[in-house]
Amino acid sequence: MTILDGRPHVALLVVDVQNQVVADAWDRDGVIDRIRSLVDRAREEGVPVIWVQHSDENMPVGTDGWQLVPELGREEAEPVVHKRYGDSFEDTELESLLAQRQVGRLVVTGAQTDACIRSTLHGALVRGYDATLVEDAHTTEDLRQWGVPVSPEQVIAHTNVSWSWSEAPGRRGDVVPTAEVDFGAR
């Protein structure tokens, strides 16, 4: 349903699944296992897997914390988008990578739910993409000590519910569990 002409394909976006980002994440191992299953399925079906890797003054490029988690095993041919802002599109080459691959729909996984995941989902919708959030393949850490009034589980649940209602003319957001992800074009 995307409004991007000539973009019938889908891509799997793996956002910020980096050592430091997910070190204290809720259900870290379960989320990584589900993302790994999606990466495997995407590869089997010939769906592009695009990795996003954040850096900033607290997580400099090249440090151990900046590295993608080893459990996911990015393949050399799969592109990595390096970003410095929450939205994976902002000041990166993500849009050109998707255009080259004729992608009009994204399947989004990763961390952190309340920051880069939400920013990237909204960035995709605003730019004309359909964006599917995988309800059990994104995570965040417990931020209550910094004033967030709810648990990570509540943040994730709220994001899943609110994203399921997201739409704009000619495009929409939806939420599905890992087991129901469909990489087929729409």
C-alpha positions as CSV (number, residue, x, y, z in Angstrom):
1,M,0.0,0.0,0.0
2,T,3.0,2.3,0.1
3,I,2.9,5.6,-1.8
4,L,6.3,5.0,-3.2
5,D,6.0,4.1,-6.9
6,G,7.9,1.1,-8.2
7,R,8.7,-0.1,-4.7
8,P,7.0,-3.6,-4.4
9,H,9.6,-5.2,-2.1
10,V,10.0,-5.6,1.6
11,A,13.2,-5.4,3.8
12,L,14.0,-6.5,7.3
13,L,15.4,-3.7,9.3
14,V,17.5,-4.7,12.4
15,V,17.9,-1.5,14.5
16,D,20.7,-1.0,17.1
17,V,21.0,-4.6,18.3
18,Q,24.4,-3.6,19.7
19,N,26.2,-4.9,22.8
20,Q,25.7,-1.7,24.9
21,V,22.2,-1.0,23.7
22,V,20.8,-4.4,24.6
23,A,23.1,-5.2,27.6
24,D,20.3,-4.5,30.1
25,A,17.3,-4.9,27.8
26,W,14.1,-6.6,28.8
27,D,14.0,-10.3,27.5
28,R,17.3,-9.7,25.7
29,D,18.0,-13.3,24.8
30,G,14.4,-14.0,23.7
31,V,14.2,-10.9,21.5
32,I,17.6,-11.7,19.9
33,D,16.5,-15.3,19.2
34,R,13.3,-14.0,17.5
35,I,15.3,-11.5,15.5
36,R,17.7,-14.2,14.5
37,S,14.8,-16.4,13.3
38,L,13.5,-13.4,11.2
39,V,17.0,-12.8,9.7
40,D,17.3,-16.5,8.8
41,R,13.8,-16.5,7.2
42,A,14.6,-13.2,5.3
43,R,17.8,-14.7,3.9
44,E,16.0,-17.9,2.9
45,E,13.3,-15.9,1.1
46,G,15.8,-13.5,-0.6
47,V,14.5,-10.5,1.4
48,P,17.1,-7.8,2.1
49,V,18.4,-7.6,5.7
50,I,19.6,-4.1,6.5
51,W,21.4,-3.5,9.8
52,V,21.4,-0.2,11.6
53,Q,24.2,0.8,14.0
54,H,24.1,3.8,16.3
55,S,27.0,5.8,17.6
56,D,27.3,8.8,19.9
57,E,29.6,10.2,22.6
58,N,28.6,7.5,25.0
59,M,29.0,4.7,22.4
60,P,31.9,5.6,20.1
61,V,32.5,3.8,16.8
62,G,34.8,0.8,17.2
63,T,34.2,0.2,20.9
64,D,32.9,-3.1,22.2
65,G,29.6,-1.6,23.2
66,W,29.1,-0.2,19.6
67,Q,29.5,-3.7,18.0
68,L,26.5,-5.6,16.8
69,V,25.7,-8.5,19.0
70,P,27.6,-11.6,17.8
71,E,24.5,-13.9,18.2
72,L,23.0,-12.4,15.0
73,G,25.9,-12.9,12.7
74,R,25.5,-10.2,10.0
75,E,26.7,-11.4,6.6
76,E,29.3,-9.4,4.9
77,A,27.1,-8.6,1.9
78,E,24.3,-7.1,4.1
79,P,24.5,-3.4,4.4
80,V,25.0,-1.5,7.6
81,V,23.6,2.0,8.1
82,H,25.6,4.1,10.5
83,K,23.5,6.7,12.4
84,R,23.8,9.3,15.0
85,Y,20.1,10.1,15.5
86,G,17.1,8.1,16.6
87,D,15.5,8.0,13.2
88,S,17.4,5.5,11.1
89,F,16.7,7.6,8.0
90,E,18.0,10.9,9.4
91,D,21.3,11.9,7.9
92,T,22.0,8.3,6.7
93,E,22.0,6.4,3.4
94,L,19.0,4.2,4.4
95,E,16.7,5.8,1.9
96,S,19.1,5.2,-1.0
97,L,19.7,1.6,0.0
98,L,15.9,1.0,0.1
99,A,15.4,2.7,-3.2
100,Q,18.1,0.6,-4.9
101,R,16.3,-2.5,-3.7
102,Q,12.8,-1.1,-4.6
103,V,11.6,-1.5,-1.0
104,G,8.3,0.1,0.0
105,R,7.6,-1.8,3.2
106,L,9.8,-2.3,6.2
107,V,9.7,-5.0,8.8
108,V,11.2,-3.4,11.9
109,T,13.0,-5.1,14.8
110,G,15.6,-4.0,17.4
111,A,16.1,-1.6,20.2
112,Q,15.3,0.6,21.9
113,T,11.5,0.6,21.7
114,D,10.9,4.0,23.2
115,A,13.7,5.7,21.2
116,C,15.2,4.5,17.9
117,I,12.4,2.0,17.1
118,R,9.6,4.6,17.5
119,S,11.6,7.3,15.7
120,T,12.4,5.0,12.8
121,L,8.8,3.7,12.5
122,H,7.5,7.3,12.3
123,G,10.4,8.3,9.9
124,A,9.4,5.5,7.6
125,L,5.7,6.4,7.6
126,V,6.4,10.0,7.0
127,R,8.6,9.2,4.0
128,G,6.0,7.0,2.4
129,Y,6.8,3.5,3.6
130,D,4.5,0.9,5.1
131,A,6.1,-0.2,8.4
132,T,5.5,-3.5,10.2
133,L,6.6,-3.6,13.8
134,V,7.4,-7.1,15.0
135,E,5.6,-7.1,18.4
136,D,7.9,-9.6,20.1
137,A,11.2,-8.6,18.4
138,H,11.9,-5.2,19.9
139,T,13.0,-4.3,23.4
140,T,14.1,-1.6,25.8
141,E,15.7,-1.3,29.2
142,D,14.1,-0.3,32.5
143,L,14.3,3.5,32.6
144,R,12.2,4.0,35.8
145,Q,15.3,5.2,37.7
146,W,15.4,8.2,35.2
147,G,11.7,9.1,35.6
148,V,10.0,6.8,33.1
149,P,6.9,5.9,35.0
150,V,6.4,2.4,33.5
151,S,8.2,-0.9,33.1
152,P,9.9,-2.0,29.9
153,E,7.1,-4.5,29.3
154,Q,4.6,-1.7,29.5
155,V,6.6,0.5,27.1
156,I,6.7,-2.3,24.6
157,A,3.0,-3.1,25.0
158,H,2.1,0.6,24.6
159,T,4.2,0.9,21.5
160,N,2.7,-2.2,20.0
161,V,-0.9,-0.9,20.5
162,S,-0.2,2.6,19.4
163,W,1.7,1.5,16.2
164,S,-1.1,-0.8,15.2
165,W,-3.3,2.3,14.8
166,S,-0.7,4.2,12.7
167,E,-1.7,5.3,9.2
168,A,-1.3,8.1,6.7
169,P,-2.8,8.6,3.3
170,G,-1.8,5.5,1.2
171,R,0.4,3.9,3.8
172,R,0.1,2.3,7.2
173,G,1.7,0.7,10.2
174,D,0.9,-2.7,11.6
175,V,2.1,-5.0,14.3
176,V,2.5,-8.7,14.1
177,P,4.3,-11.4,16.1
178,T,7.4,-13.1,14.8
179,A,5.5,-16.2,13.9
180,E,3.1,-14.2,11.6
181,V,5.6,-12.0,9.7
182,D,4.9,-12.2,6.0
183,F,7.8,-11.0,3.8
184,G,5.6,-11.0,0.7
185,A,5.0,-7.8,-1.1
186,R,1.6,-6.1,-0.6
